[in-house]
Amino acid sequence: MRGSTAWNGRHHRRTSSRAPRATAAAAVAALALTACGSTADTGAGGTGGTGKVGVILPLLTSPFWQSYNDYVPRMAKSEGVDALRTVNSGSDPAQQITDIGNQLNQGVRGLVVAPLDSAAIEAGLKQAARKGVPVVAVDVAPDRGEVAMVVRADNAAYGEKACAYLGEHVGSGEVVQIMGDLASVNGRDRSEAFRACVKKDFPELKVLEIPAKWESDTAAAKLDTLLNAHPGIKGIYLQAGGVYLAPTLQTLKSKGLLKKAGTAGHIAIVSNDGIPQEFDAIRRGEVDATVSQPADAYARYGLHYVKAAMEGRTFRPGPTDHHSTIVRLPGGILEDQLPAPLVTRDNVDDPALWGNTVG
C-alpha cells in the first residue's frame, strides 16, 4: 500500500451476530477519543486485510462512473485488494440495497459503495454491520449508518467555485444551476453552496434552478422550457457534466445559443466532473470551466480505506499524505475530502488535471 493515511491502530474485534450495535458504539467511542493527526501505531484485528471486496456502482450511464469503473481493477491491483467484479445498481436505490445483500451473501469481507440516496443507504449499511463487514462510501456520504470512511471531494467547494467563476465572468443577470438529486448530500451541498455564494458575493446575479435528479432527459427538457421563458440567461452551472453536458450543449445548439467563448451572446458554462468530454468542450470554447472530480483517487482511496478497515484500523481527523484532509461530519462519520481543482481554458492541457482520463 502506497503511503500512510491518518489512522490509528485500535483493534476491531469481530463479534457474534448478537453484538453489532455494541461493536458500532465502541467504534464511535474510540473515534471520539482519538486526537487529530496523521500518524499512529499499527494494530492487528479485523480480517488481516484479506478476503473478497465488493464494489457497488450507482450507475454506468455517466462518463464519470464509467471512468471510475475502469479504474477499480487497476487500483485494486495497486492496493493489493481482491476485488470482485463491480456491480451496477442502475440508478435504483432499492436495487442498491439488494446488491449489498447479494454481495454479503457471497461472503465479501469488505464493501466499497457509492450511495445513490444518502438516507436509503442506511438499510444496506445495517446489513453489513450485522455481518461485521466494513464499508467505505465513495462520492456520497450517508446521512446515517456505520462506515469506515467516506471518500469524497469537498462538494460545497464545487458550488462555491462555480459561483465564483460565473460571478467574476458574468457579473450580473440571470444564471441557471442544473441541480442533482436533492436526496443525495452531493446535490444538496452543491446547490446550497452555490446559492449562498451568489447571495453573499454576487447579489447582482439572479439564480434560476432546475432540479434534474442526475437525469439527462429531465435536464434537457427543463432547460429548453426555461430558455423560452428567460431568453437573456447569461450563465449555467452544471452539477454533473457526465449527465448534463451533452443535453445542455445540444439544447443550446438547437436554439442557436451555443456561441464560442469570447463572442457576442456566449452563455458562460461551468460544470462538475472533469471528464474528457468537458476538457474537449473547454478547448472548443463551448464550456468555460469545470471543477474536476478525481475518479482515479476515488477508486484508489476507496480500496485503500476498505483494506485498512479489514485490517482492523480506525481513522481520525487530520491531514493526510495525499493532499487531503479527514474531517468529522455531523453524526460522527469521517470523510476524506480530496482536492478538486478548477479547470479552465488557461490550464486545460495541464497533465496534472487529467486524473479522470482513462487511457
Secondary structure, DSSP 8 states (H G I E B T S, - for coil): --S--SEE--------TT-HHHHHHHHHHHHHT--S-S-------TTTT-SEEEEEES-SSSHHHHHHHHHHHHHHHHHT-EE---EE-TT-HHHHHHHHHHHHHTT-SEEEE--SSTTTTHHHHHHHHHTT--EEEESS--SSS--SEEEEE-HHHHHHHHHHHHHHHH-SEEEEEEE--TTSHHHHHHHHHHHHHHHHH-TTEEEEEEE-TT-HHHHHHHHHHHHHH-TT--EEEES-HHHHHHHHHHHHHHTT----TTSTT--EEEEEE--HHHHHHHHHTS--EEEE--HHHHHHHHHHHHHHHHTT-EE-SEE-TTS-EEEE-TTS-EEEEE---EEETTTTT-GGG-TT---
